[in-house]
Amino acid sequence: MNAPTPHWLGRIATPLAALCAIAVCFALAQFPALPEKDRQQLAARFKFDKLPLPEVVDHPPYKLVREVHPSLKRIAAWISSLGAAAALADLDGDGLPNDLIHVDPRTDLVTVAPGPGSGQRYAPFVLSPAPLRYNARNTAPMGVLVGDFNEDGFSDILVYFWGRTPVVYMRRTAGAKPGQTVVLSRDLYEPTELTGSGERWYTNAATQADLDGDGHLDLVIGNYFQDGAHILDAEADGIEVMHEGKAKALNGGKKHIFLWAGVSPKANFREVHGVLDDEVLHGWTLAAGTVDIDADQMPDLYLGNDFGPDRLLHNNSKPGHLAFTLLEGDRRAVDPKSCVLGHDSFKGMGVDFADINGDGLPDIYVSNIATKFGLTESHFLWQSTGALDQMKKGVAPYINMSEELGLSRSGWGWDCRLVDFDNDGVLEAIQAVGFIRGTVNRWPELQSLGTSNDRVVHDPRFWPNFKPGADLSGNDLNPFFVRSSNGRFFNVGSEVGFNEPMVTKAIAVADVDGDGRMDFVFGNQWMESYYFHNVSPNPGAFLGLHLLLPLADERGGALRERAGHPGPDLRGRPAIGASARFVLTDGSTHAAQVDGGSGHSGRRSPDLHFGLGATRLDQKLDVALKWRDTSGSPRTAQLKLTPGWHTVLLGESTTPKQTALRSD
């Protein structure tokens, strides 16, 4: 006969079992720890000098919150959480992406300036929309996109806003020829309308790509709040509309797509309608990017949406006619629903593309909210499976590998980038994190909002108090993930100098000084922003490519290549969407595509950079190039290139013509 169970033990058996289960789950959820010695070894390969961004001397006084619609005043800090943006590009024609365009919410100025440390080549200046219609009381800039929008060889600047449609600042030539270095000034930029609709848009994402394969760039504009809203109008009446739910909100602003409409001195685009279905059209978009996921030389579109599923659209377009197919992941038994592409209920706020598993196909890195003891969702690393034939069935050939790789958690994420900062041939991952910085922790209220009835969430009068002073992930530290020898990434941000809380939204990346080490900018909300100059001590070799399409007077010629950066002898416009691929002697494959502005509010320069590790500087690399020429025809070429920077003018003929390094 069994002995009876003590009365007191029976009473605690159930809660004890529950605590044990919780302890086991907690242990399983912890990332593997990295010994301190190993952390220091990983971090020792990197070093960055931090410099503040330049400003104009006569800027207005700083503000720390926006004026908002009366129905939004109780959540004014939440509404005011966006607007910091940055881009690095070559605006003055010196061949280097050492010009900075910065949107500072504290002043709502869009400032153009030499990148820190690049010399006083011109005085910082502000882009003004005058004489266009612009009401500064209810309009605010949110981001920029740099491109040659009229194909004249000069970089133009598109600025998008809350409260109006985008403005394109067309570069006046002032007698200069493409590739000639000039002294930049405000007078060289003429503001023009992208569209004459006069609507109120609330844009938080924009990118460019040749969507229809005609050889010319098109534009994607992703709006957040509903078109026509009065978000920043403090004198309007009525009730503004928020998300209709926290998991599948489909009542946001529209996606607007503009196709190239022919040569013109100004930006000449026509908006096309009826391309996207309602569910894709009205997501609350915070990030957008284009990449060719199946090597058919047509850019596919990724939309990162707040409060609902992200969207991956496979491109089936033809010149003048857009067509996309929605792709969704195939859920495995081990996959939570929200970790399947196209089925997530998270808050997609940044996107970047790179080949992280070495199969020659792009993988997709996405930021969500992954705050410890907050909304612990998951960032995504959509890794390619290579099963491209499944796309015919509407299946996205991607699985989420962020947890296995150590990239699933950090903080409240925005822009994210995959970059090789020490040129060892292995990518690092950085993120912009942080939401609202204040003194009162409002996470309990936000947690309650997250479980609210979807029938009331759209009404801001039922939201908790998120006024100035509220804090939501305001002390997050930007992570810097480095891949260890075991294949996992570990965050060594504090060890490389990311030890100051920044509410960062934007990450702009470029090799600003042309030394082969990638630099970057953190664009911060309601605080100073910074440039990080890469001075890592022992970088490996690298291959850098400026891939250009010829201008009108050079079309029809052969491909031309030389070492160095662009100049008057090799001039053109960035070949957005062109790709390069090669295999090193160790068997590793390296592939990348020229980016047209993917992300949230930070921008990469349109250059390709590959770390080569211990590759000899005299070794010839067999580099395969693919692009569409200016008539839209697919082209390929094979070049033998040594490490270092090279400029390639992609012609209609694929017979390479290599020239000597220019003397200037």
C-alpha positions in Angstrom: 0.0 0.0 0.0 1.4 3.4 -1.1 2.0 6.0 1.6 -0.4 9.0 1.4 0.8 12.2 -0.1 1.3 14.9 2.6 -1.5 17.4 2.5 0.9 20.4 2.1 2.7 18.8 -0.8 -0.6 18.2 -2.7 -1.5 21.9 -2.4 1.8 23.1 -4.0 2.2 20.4 -6.6 0.3 22.2 -9.4 1.9 25.6 -8.9 5.3 23.9 -8.5 4.9 22.1 -11.8 3.9 25.4 -13.4 7.0 27.1 -12.1 9.2 24.3 -13.3 7.6 24.5 -16.8 8.2 28.3 -16.8 11.8 27.8 -15.7 12.4 25.3 -18.5 10.8 27.5 -21.1 12.8 30.5 -19.9 16.1 28.5 -20.1 15.3 27.3 -23.6 14.5 30.9 -24.7 17.9 32.2 -23.6 20.5 32.8 -26.3 23.8 30.9 -25.7 26.2 33.0 -23.7 29.6 34.0 -25.2 32.5 34.0 -22.9 33.9 37.5 -22.2 37.2 36.6 -23.8 35.5 35.6 -27.0 33.4 38.7 -26.9 36.4 40.9 -26.7 38.1 39.0 -29.5 35.1 39.6 -31.8 34.8 43.2 -30.9 38.6 43.9 -31.3 38.3 43.7 -35.0 36.2 46.8 -35.2 36.7 50.5 -34.4 34.7 53.6 -35.2 35.2 57.3 -34.6 31.9 59.0 -33.7 31.3 62.5 -35.1 28.2 64.7 -34.9 26.5 65.7 -38.1 26.9 69.2 -39.5 24.1 71.7 -39.3 23.4 75.1 -40.8 24.3 77.9 -38.4 20.9 79.7 -38.5 18.7 76.8 -37.8 15.5 77.4 -35.8 15.2 76.5 -32.1 14.9 72.8 -31.4 11.6 71.3 -30.6 10.9 67.9 -28.9 7.4 67.1 -30.0 5.1 67.8 -32.9 1.8 69.8 -33.0 -0.8 67.2 -33.7 -4.6 66.9 -34.4 -6.6 67.6 -31.2 -7.9 64.0 -31.1 -4.2 62.8 -31.0 -2.9 65.1 -28.2 -3.0 62.3 -25.6 -0.7 60.3 -27.8 1.4 63.2 -29.1 4.7 61.5 -28.2 3.7 58.4 -30.1 2.7 60.4 -33.2 6.0 62.3 -32.9 8.2 59.2 -32.9 9.1 59.3 -36.6 11.0 61.7 -39.0 14.7 61.2 -38.5 16.4 60.2 -41.8 19.8 60.1 -43.5 21.3 59.3 -46.8 24.9 59.2 -48.1 25.5 59.8 -51.8 27.7 61.4 -54.4 26.0 64.8 -55.0 29.0 66.9 -56.1 30.5 64.6 -58.7 33.8 63.8 -56.9 33.2 60.1 -57.3 32.7 59.4 -53.6 29.5 59.0 -51.6 30.7 61.7 -49.2 27.6 64.0 -49.3 25.1 63.8 -46.5 21.4 64.5 -46.6 19.9 64.6 -43.1 16.3 65.2 -41.9 16.4 66.4 -38.3 12.9 66.3 -36.6 14.1 68.9 -34.0 14.1 71.6 -36.8 12.2 69.8 -39.6 15.1 70.9 -41.9 16.5 68.8 -44.8 20.2 69.6 -44.7 22.7 68.8 -47.4 26.3 68.9 -46.1 29.8 67.3 -46.7 30.1 64.2 -44.8 32.0 64.7 -41.5 35.7 64.4 -42.1 35.4 64.8 -45.9 36.6 68.4 -46.0 34.8 71.8 -46.2 34.0 71.4 -49.8 30.9 73.6 -49.5 28.8 75.2 -46.8 25.9 73.1 -45.4 22.6 74.3 -46.8 18.8 73.5 -46.5 16.5 72.3 -49.2 13.6 74.7 -49.4 10.3 73.7 -51.1 9.5 77.4 -52.0 7.8 78.4 -54.2 5.7 75.2 -54.0 2.7 75.0 -51.7 4.0 74.2 -48.2 2.5 74.7 -44.8 5.2 74.2 -42.2 2.5 74.1 -39.4 1.0 70.8 -40.6 3.7 69.3 -42.7 7.0 67.6 -41.8 9.7 65.9 -43.9 10.1 62.2 -43.1 12.8 60.9 -45.5 14.9 61.3 -48.7 15.7 59.3 -51.7 18.7 60.1 -54.0 18.5 59.3 -57.7 19.1 60.5 -61.2 15.4 61.0 -61.9 15.8 62.6 -65.4 18.8 60.6 -66.5 21.1 63.6 -67.1 24.0 62.2 -65.0 23.4 64.4 -61.9 22.0 63.3 -58.6 18.5 64.6 -57.7 16.9 64.4 -54.3 13.3 63.3 -53.5 12.0 64.3 -50.1 8.8 62.7 -48.8 6.6 64.1 -46.0 3.7 63.8 -43.6 1.1 66.3 -44.9 1.8 66.5 -48.6 3.0 64.6 -51.7 6.8 64.2 -52.3 8.9 67.0 -53.7 11.7 66.2 -56.1 14.7 68.6 -56.0 16.1 68.5 -59.5 19.7 69.3 -59.8 20.4 72.3 -62.1 23.4 71.6 -64.2 24.7 75.2 -64.2 26.9 74.4 -67.2 28.7 71.5 -65.5 29.1 68.2 -67.2 28.3 64.9 -65.6 31.3 63.6 -63.5 32.7 67.1 -63.0 33.1 68.2 -59.3 31.1 71.3 -58.4 30.6 73.3 -55.3 27.1 72.5 -54.1 24.6 75.2 -53.0 20.9 75.5 -52.4 20.5 77.4 -55.8 21.5 74.2 -57.7 18.3 72.4 -56.7 14.9 73.2 -58.1 11.8 71.9 -56.2 9.3 70.2 -58.4 6.1 68.2 -57.7 6.2 64.4 -58.2 2.4 64.6 -58.7 0.0 67.5 -59.1 -2.7 65.8 -57.1 -2.4 68.2 -54.1 -3.3 65.3 -51.7 -2.2 64.9 -48.1 0.1 61.9 -47.9 1.8 60.4 -44.8 4.8 58.7 -46.3 7.3 56.6 -44.4 8.9 54.5 -47.1 10.2 55.1 -50.6 12.4 53.2 -53.0 13.3 53.1 -56.7 13.8 50.3 -59.2 13.1 49.4 -62.8 9.8 47.7 -62.0 8.6 47.1 -65.5 11.9 46.2 -67.1 12.0 49.0 -69.7 15.5 50.2 -68.7 14.3 53.2 -66.6 13.8 53.7 -62.9 10.3 53.8 -61.4 9.2 54.9 -57.9 7.4 53.2 -55.0 5.9 55.5 -52.3 4.6 53.8 -49.2 2.2 55.7 -47.0 1.4 55.1 -43.3 -1.6 57.1 -42.1 -4.6 57.3 -44.4 -4.3 59.5 -47.4 -6.1 62.8 -46.8 -5.8 62.6 -42.9 -5.0 65.7 -40.8 -2.4 64.2 -38.5 -0.4 67.3 -37.9 -3.2 69.9 -38.2 -3.7 71.2 -34.6 -6.7 73.3 -35.7 -8.7 70.6 -37.5 -11.8 68.9 -36.1 -13.2 65.4 -36.1 -11.4 62.2 -35.0 -8.3 60.9 -36.7 -8.2 57.2 -37.5 -5.5 54.8 -36.1 -4.9 51.2 -36.9 -8.0 49.0 -37.0 -6.2 46.3 -35.1 -2.9 45.2 -33.7 -2.3 42.1 -35.8 -3.9 42.7 -39.3 -4.5 46.4 -39.7 -5.5 47.1 -43.4 -6.8 50.7 -43.2 -3.6 52.6 -43.7 -2.3 54.8 -46.4 -2.0 53.7 -50.0 1.0 52.5 -51.9 1.6 54.8 -54.9 3.7 53.5 -57.8 5.1 55.8 -60.5 6.4 54.6 -63.9 9.1 56.5 -65.9 7.3 58.6 -68.4 10.1 59.8 -70.7 13.0 62.2 -71.0 12.3 65.6 -69.4 14.3 68.3 -67.7 12.3 67.5 -64.6 11.1 64.4 -62.9 8.7 62.8 -65.4 6.7 60.0 -63.9 3.1 58.8 -64.2 1.2 57.1 -61.4 -0.4 53.8 -62.2 -3.4 52.4 -60.4 -5.1 49.1 -59.9 -1.8 47.2 -59.6 -2.1 46.1 -55.9 -5.1 44.5 -54.2 -6.8 46.2 -51.3 -5.0 44.2 -48.6 -1.6 45.1 -50.0 -2.6 48.6 -50.9 -3.7 49.6 -47.4 -1.1 48.1 -45.1 0.5 50.6 -42.6 3.9 50.7 -44.4 7.1 51.7 -42.6 9.7 50.0 -44.8 10.1 49.1 -48.5 12.7 47.5 -50.6 13.3 45.9 -54.0 15.5 42.9 -54.8 15.6 40.3 -57.5 14.9 37.1 -55.5 15.0 34.6 -58.4 17.6 36.0 -60.8 15.2 36.8 -63.6 16.5 40.4 -63.6 13.2 41.8 -62.5 13.1 43.5 -59.0 10.6 42.0 -56.5 9.0 44.2 -53.9 9.1 43.8 -50.1 6.8 45.9 -47.9 7.4 46.1 -44.2 4.1 46.8 -42.5 3.2 48.0 -39.0 0.5 46.0 -37.1 0.1 43.3 -39.7 1.7 41.0 -42.2 4.6 42.1 -44.4 4.2 41.5 -48.1 6.6 40.0 -50.7 5.5 40.6 -54.2 7.0 38.7 -57.1 7.4 40.8 -60.2 5.7 39.6 -63.4 5.7 43.0 -65.1 6.3 43.9 -68.8 7.4 47.3 -70.1 4.5 49.8 -69.4 2.4 47.2 -67.5 2.9 46.2 -63.9 1.9 42.9 -62.5 2.8 41.3 -59.1 2.0 37.9 -57.5 1.8 37.8 -53.7 4.2 35.2 -52.2 3.7 33.7 -48.7 5.8 31.3 -46.8 5.0 27.6 -46.4 4.5 26.9 -42.7 6.4 24.0 -41.2 5.4 22.1 -38.1 8.0 23.9 -36.0 7.1 27.4 -37.2 4.9 29.8 -35.2 2.4 31.4 -37.6 3.9 34.9 -37.1 7.3 33.6 -38.1 6.1 32.6 -41.6 6.6 35.2 -44.3 3.3 36.9 -45.2 1.5 35.6 -42.1 3.2 37.7 -39.4 1.3 40.0 -37.1 4.4 42.0 -36.1 5.5 45.5 -36.7 7.8 45.5 -39.8 9.9 48.7 -39.6 13.1 48.0 -41.5 14.4 45.8 -44.4 17.7 45.0 -46.0 19.0 42.4 -48.4 22.2 40.4 -48.5 23.3 36.8 -49.2 24.0 35.5 -45.7 24.1 31.8 -46.4 26.3 31.9 -49.5 23.9 30.4 -52.0 24.1 33.4 -54.4 20.5 34.4 -53.6 19.5 37.4 -51.5 18.2 36.9 -47.9 15.9 39.4 -46.2 16.7 41.0 -42.9 13.6 42.6 -41.2 13.3 44.6 -37.9 10.3 44.3 -35.7 9.8 44.9 -32.0 11.8 42.5 -29.9 12.1 44.3 -26.5 13.0 42.2 -23.5 10.1 42.2 -21.0 8.1 44.3 -23.5 6.7 43.2 -26.8 9.0 40.4 -27.5 8.1 39.6 -31.0 11.0 38.5 -33.3 13.2 40.2 -35.9 13.3 38.1 -39.1 16.1 36.7 -41.1 14.2 35.3 -44.1 16.9 32.9 -45.5 16.5 31.6 -49.0 15.7 27.9 -49.4 16.6 27.9 -53.1 13.3 26.3 -54.0 12.5 28.9 -56.6 10.1 26.5 -58.5 7.7 26.9 -55.5 7.1 30.5 -56.5 4.9 29.3 -59.3 2.6 28.0 -56.6 2.7 31.3 -54.7 5.1 30.0 -52.1 7.9 32.4 -50.9 11.2 30.4 -50.9 12.2 31.6 -47.4 12.3 30.4 -43.8 12.9 32.4 -40.7 16.4 31.7 -39.3 16.7 34.7 -37.0 16.5 32.6 -33.7 19.0 30.0 -34.9 21.4 32.7 -36.0 21.0 34.9 -32.9 19.4 37.8 -34.7 15.8 37.5 -33.4 16.0 39.8 -30.4 17.5 43.2 -29.6 15.0 46.0 -29.0 12.4 48.2 -30.7 13.9 48.0 -34.2 13.8 50.3 -37.2 16.4 50.4 -39.9 18.6 47.3 -40.1 21.7 46.6 -42.3 23.9 43.6 -43.2 27.4 44.9 -43.9 30.9 43.6 -43.9 32.7 46.2 -41.7 36.1 44.4 -41.4 36.3 42.9 -44.9 36.7 39.4 -43.7 34.1 38.1 -46.1 31.4 37.6 -43.4 28.6 40.1 -42.9 27.8 41.9 -39.6 24.3 43.1 -38.7 23.5 46.5 -37.2 20.1 47.9 -36.1 18.5 51.2 -35.2 16.5 50.7 -32.0 14.5 52.8 -29.6 11.0 54.3 -29.7 10.1 57.2 -27.3 12.6 58.5 -24.8 11.1 60.0 -21.6 11.0 59.6 -17.8 7.8 57.6 -17.2 7.7 53.9 -18.2 4.6 53.4 -20.2 5.1 49.7 -21.1 2.3 48.5 -18.8 -0.2 50.7 -20.7 1.2 49.6 -24.0 0.8 46.0 -23.0 -2.8 46.6 -22.2 -3.3 48.4 -25.5 -1.9 45.3 -27.3 -4.7 43.2 -25.9 -7.5 45.7 -26.6 -10.5 44.9 -28.7 -9.8 45.7 -32.3 -13.2 47.5 -32.5 -11.9 50.3 -30.4 -8.1 50.4 -31.2 -8.7 52.6 -34.2 -10.0 55.4 -32.0 -7.2 57.4 -30.3 -9.6 58.5 -27.5 -9.3 54.9 -26.2 -5.5 54.8 -26.2 -3.4 55.2 -23.1 -1.6 58.4 -22.3 1.5 58.7 -24.5 2.2 62.4 -24.1 5.7 64.0 -23.8 7.5 62.4 -20.9 6.4 58.9 -21.7 9.1 56.3 -22.2 8.9 53.3 -24.4 12.3 51.6 -25.1 13.9 55.0 -24.8 17.1 53.5 -23.4 17.8 50.7 -25.9 21.3 50.4 -27.1 21.9 49.9 -30.8 23.2 46.4 -31.4 26.2 45.4 -33.4 26.0 41.7 -34.2 29.2 39.8 -35.2 29.2 36.2 -36.4 31.3 33.8 -34.5 33.0 30.7 -35.7 30.0 28.6 -34.6 27.8 30.4 -37.1 25.8 32.4 -34.5 25.7 36.2 -34.3 26.5 37.8 -30.9 25.8 41.4 -30.0 29.0 43.2 -29.1 27.6 46.7 -29.5 28.8 48.0 -26.1 32.3 46.7 -26.8 32.5 48.6 -30.2 31.2 51.9 -28.7 27.4 51.6 -28.9 27.1 52.3 -25.2 25.0 55.5 -25.3 21.2 55.1 -25.6 20.0 56.6 -28.9 16.5 56.6 -30.2 17.7 55.8 -33.7 15.5 55.4 -36.8 17.8 55.6 -39.8 21.0 53.9 -40.8 22.8 55.2 -43.9 25.8 53.2 -45.2 28.6 54.0 -47.6 32.4 54.0 -48.0 32.6 57.7 -47.5 36.3 58.2 -47.8 36.9 55.4 -50.4 39.3 53.4 -48.2 37.3 50.2 -48.6 36.0 50.3 -45.0 32.2 50.9 -44.7 31.1 53.9 -42.7 27.6 54.8 -41.5 25.3 57.4 -40.0 22.7 56.9 -37.2 19.8 59.3 -37.7 18.3 59.9 -34.3 14.8 61.1 -33.2 14.7 64.3 -31.0 18.4 64.2 -30.3 21.8 64.6 -32.0 22.6 62.3 -34.9 26.1 60.8 -35.5 28.5 59.7 -38.2 30.6 56.6 -37.5 33.9 56.6 -39.4 35.3 53.1 -39.8 38.9 52.9 -38.6 38.9 49.1 -38.0 42.6 48.2 -37.4 43.3 45.2 -39.6 40.6 44.9 -42.4 40.9 42.3 -45.1 41.0 43.0 -48.8 37.8 44.2 -50.6 36.2 44.5 -53.9 34.1 47.7 -54.5 32.0 48.3 -57.7 30.5 51.5 -59.0 28.1 50.0 -61.7 26.7 52.7 -64.0 24.4 52.9 -66.9 25.4 55.1 -69.8 23.8 58.5 -70.5 21.9 59.2 -73.7 25.0 60.4 -75.6 26.9 57.2 -74.9 24.3 54.5 -75.4 25.1 51.7 -77.7 28.7 51.5 -76.8 30.8 48.7 -75.2 31.1 48.0 -71.6 34.0 50.0 -70.1 35.9 49.3 -66.9 38.8 50.8 -65.0 40.1 50.9 -61.4 39.1 53.7 -59.1 36.0 55.9 -58.6 33.7 57.5 -61.2 34.9 60.7 -63.0 34.4 62.6 -66.2 35.9 59.8 -68.3 33.3 57.3 -67.0 30.1 59.0 -66.3 26.6 57.6 -66.0 23.7 56.9 -63.6 23.7 54.2 -60.9 22.6 50.9 -62.4 20.0 50.1 -59.7 19.2 46.4 -59.7 22.4 45.3 -61.5 24.2 42.4 -59.8 27.7 41.0 -59.3 28.7 37.5 -58.3 32.0 35.6 -57.9 33.5 32.6 -56.1 36.7 32.8 -54.0 39.4 30.2 -54.0 38.0 28.8 -50.7 34.7 28.0 -52.6 32.6 30.7 -51.0 30.1 32.5 -53.2 29.6 36.3 -52.9 26.7 38.1 -54.6 25.0 41.4 -54.2 22.7 43.8 -56.1 22.8 47.6 -56.5 20.2 48.9 -54.0 17.8 51.7 -54.9 16.9 52.9 -51.4 15.6 49.9 -49.4 14.9 50.4 -45.7 12.9 52.7 -43.4 14.5 56.2 -43.5 18.2 55.5 -44.0 19.8 54.9 -47.4 22.7 52.9 -48.7 24.9 54.5 -51.4 24.3 52.7 -54.8 27.7 50.9 -54.7 28.6 47.2 -54.2 31.1 46.3 -51.5 32.5 42.8 -50.8 34.9 41.8 -48.1 37.6 39.4 -49.4 39.4 38.4 -46.2 43.0 37.2 -46.9 42.6 37.4 -50.7 45.9 38.6 -52.3 45.8 42.1 -53.8 47.0 40.9 -57.1 44.6 38.0 -57.4 42.2 38.2 -60.3 38.5 37.6 -59.5 36.1 36.3 -62.1 33.2 38.6 -61.6 29.9 37.9 -63.3 27.7 40.9 -63.9 24.0 41.0 -64.9 21.9 44.1 -65.7 19.2 45.5 -67.9 20.5 48.1 -70.4 18.8 51.4 -71.1 16.4 49.7 -73.6 15.4 47.1 -71.0 17.3 44.2 -72.6 19.0 41.7 -70.2 22.8 41.8 -70.4 25.6 39.8 -68.9 29.4 40.2 -68.8 32.4 38.5 -67.2 35.3 40.6 -65.8 38.6 39.8 -64.2 39.1 42.3 -61.4 41.7 42.7 -58.7 40.7 43.8 -55.2 40.0 47.5 -54.7 37.5 50.0 -56.2 36.4 49.7 -59.8 34.1 51.8 -62.0 32.1 49.9 -64.7 30.1 51.6 -67.4 27.6 48.9 -68.5 27.0 49.1 -72.2 24.7 47.5 -74.7 27.6 45.5 -76.0 29.0 43.1 -73.5 32.6 43.0 -74.9 34.6 44.5 -72.0 36.9 47.4 -72.7 39.3 48.1 -69.9 41.0 51.4 -69.5 43.8 52.8 -67.3 43.2 54.4 -63.9 42.5 58.0 -64.4 45.2 60.4 -63.4 43.0 62.8 -61.3 
